[in-house]
Amino acid sequence: MVAANLRRIRRERGFSQETLAYEADINRTYISKLEKGATWVGLEILVKLSAVLQVEPADFLQRPVRKTARKT
C-alpha cells in the first residue's frame, strides 16, 4: 500500500525521486526502495514525506484505488 501510494502521490505532485529525497532529507535510493516495496518505512520518514508532499501520513496507508478495465 505505501509503495503504490507514495509513487502515485509523488507523481501527482510533480516530484522526481531525487527532488523528493532532497526536500525530505532522505536518501534517493531509499525512496526508490520504498516505492518498490523493498523496505519498510518508519513513522518518522512518513511524516517527512507527508510534509513535503503536503498530504496526511495516513494517505500513504489507504488502500490504493485500482483502475478497472473498460468493456468494449
C-alpha positions as a Markdown table, in Angstrom:
| # | Residue | x | y | z |
|---|---|---|---|---|
| 1 | Met | 0.0 | 0.0 | 0.0 |
| 2 | Val | 2.6 | 2.5 | 1.0 |
| 3 | Ala | 4.7 | 1.9 | -2.1 |
| 4 | Ala | 1.9 | 2.4 | -4.6 |
| 5 | Asn | 0.5 | 5.4 | -2.8 |
| 6 | Leu | 3.9 | 7.1 | -2.4 |
| 7 | Arg | 4.7 | 6.6 | -6.1 |
| 8 | Arg | 1.2 | 7.9 | -7.1 |
| 9 | Ile | 1.2 | 10.9 | -4.8 |
| 10 | Arg | 4.8 | 11.9 | -5.8 |
| 11 | Arg | 3.9 | 11.8 | -9.5 |
| 12 | Glu | 0.7 | 13.7 | -8.9 |
| 13 | Arg | 2.7 | 16.5 | -7.1 |
| 14 | Gly | 5.3 | 16.5 | -9.9 |
| 15 | Phe | 8.2 | 15.5 | -7.8 |
| 16 | Ser | 11.1 | 13.3 | -9.1 |
| 17 | Gln | 12.5 | 10.8 | -6.6 |
| 18 | Glu | 15.6 | 13.0 | -6.4 |
| 19 | Thr | 13.8 | 16.2 | -5.7 |
| 20 | Leu | 11.6 | 14.5 | -3.1 |
| 21 | Ala | 14.6 | 12.9 | -1.4 |
| 22 | Tyr | 16.4 | 16.3 | -1.3 |
| 23 | Glu | 13.3 | 18.1 | 0.1 |
| 24 | Ala | 12.6 | 15.4 | 2.7 |
| 25 | Asp | 16.3 | 15.0 | 3.6 |
| 26 | Ile | 16.1 | 11.2 | 2.7 |
| 27 | Asn | 18.5 | 9.2 | 0.5 |
| 28 | Arg | 17.2 | 8.9 | -3.0 |
| 29 | Thr | 17.9 | 5.1 | -3.2 |
| 30 | Tyr | 15.7 | 4.8 | 0.0 |
| 31 | Ile | 12.8 | 6.5 | -1.8 |
| 32 | Ser | 13.3 | 4.0 | -4.7 |
| 33 | Lys | 13.3 | 1.1 | -2.3 |
| 34 | Leu | 10.1 | 2.4 | -0.6 |
| 35 | Glu | 8.3 | 2.7 | -4.0 |
| 36 | Lys | 9.3 | -0.8 | -4.9 |
| 37 | Gly | 8.1 | -2.1 | -1.6 |
| 38 | Ala | 11.6 | -3.5 | -0.9 |
| 39 | Thr | 11.9 | -2.0 | 2.5 |
| 40 | Trp | 9.6 | -0.9 | 5.4 |
| 41 | Val | 9.0 | 2.7 | 6.2 |
| 42 | Gly | 9.0 | 4.2 | 9.7 |
| 43 | Leu | 6.8 | 6.8 | 11.0 |
| 44 | Glu | 9.5 | 9.5 | 11.0 |
| 45 | Ile | 10.0 | 9.0 | 7.3 |
| 46 | Leu | 6.3 | 9.0 | 6.6 |
| 47 | Val | 6.0 | 12.3 | 8.4 |
| 48 | Lys | 8.9 | 13.8 | 6.4 |
| 49 | Leu | 7.4 | 12.6 | 3.1 |
| 50 | Ser | 3.9 | 13.8 | 4.0 |
| 51 | Ala | 5.2 | 17.3 | 4.9 |
| 52 | Val | 7.0 | 17.7 | 1.6 |
| 53 | Leu | 4.1 | 16.2 | -0.4 |
| 54 | Gln | 1.5 | 18.2 | 1.6 |
| 55 | Val | -0.6 | 15.1 | 2.5 |
| 56 | Glu | -1.6 | 13.4 | 5.7 |
| 57 | Pro | 0.7 | 10.5 | 6.7 |
| 58 | Ala | -2.5 | 8.3 | 6.7 |
| 59 | Asp | -2.8 | 8.9 | 3.0 |
| 60 | Phe | 0.1 | 6.6 | 2.4 |
| 61 | Leu | -1.7 | 3.8 | 4.2 |
| 62 | Gln | -5.0 | 4.0 | 2.3 |
| 63 | Arg | -5.9 | 1.1 | 0.0 |
| 64 | Pro | -4.8 | 2.2 | -3.5 |
| 65 | Val | -7.6 | 2.7 | -6.0 |
| 66 | Arg | -7.3 | 0.4 | -8.9 |
| 67 | Lys | -8.3 | 1.3 | -12.3 |
| 68 | Thr | -10.8 | -1.0 | -13.8 |
| 69 | Ala | -10.6 | -2.1 | -17.4 |
| 70 | Arg | -13.4 | -0.9 | -19.7 |
| 71 | Lys | -15.6 | -3.4 | -21.5 |
| 72 | Thr | -15.6 | -2.7 | -25.2 |
